[in-house]
Amino acid sequence: MTVLFDTNILTRAAQPGHALQEIALKAGDILKTRGETLCVVPQVLYEFWSVATRPPGENGLGLTTAEARAELARIKQLFSVLAETPAILFHWERLVFAHEVKGKSTYDARLVACMKAHNVSHVLTFNAQDFARYPGISVLSPETLISTK
């Protein structure tokens, strides 16, 4: 199976000392050991950069741009980066109209649209509830992966 990593998995994995860092890293290791295809989409990279370069007092990682650039390079080596395609807009519009998506939830709908455009079946996230409304995808939580290992 192919698993899309949500931004929150990558940011927690890159945040030493955070309570969820070890869980994020272990979940990724479990999927990799199983031979699953691990992927991200450009949106995840953009969101990661935003969090990585934001000050810690504003819920960021406080990385310099050089440090964030190094983290992006590492992520791009570890994951397949799926391309932006015109099909994403088609799927996104269908999702936001059908599920009456508003506000910040629009970003999660776009991740699901990317999944549908690339036939990705699973998303790994700490925020399973954000994806629960979308049929046709499987939501994996790191905690569940670790406890069922």
Secondary structure, DSSP 8 states (H G I E B T S, - for coil): -EEEE-HHHHHHHTSTT-TTHHHHHHHHHHHHHTT-EEEE-HHHHHHHHHHHHS-GGGTS----HHHHHHHHHHHHHHSEE----HHHHHHHHHHHHHTT--TTHHHHHHHHHHHHHTT--EEE-S-GGGTTT-TT-EEE-HHHHHHT-
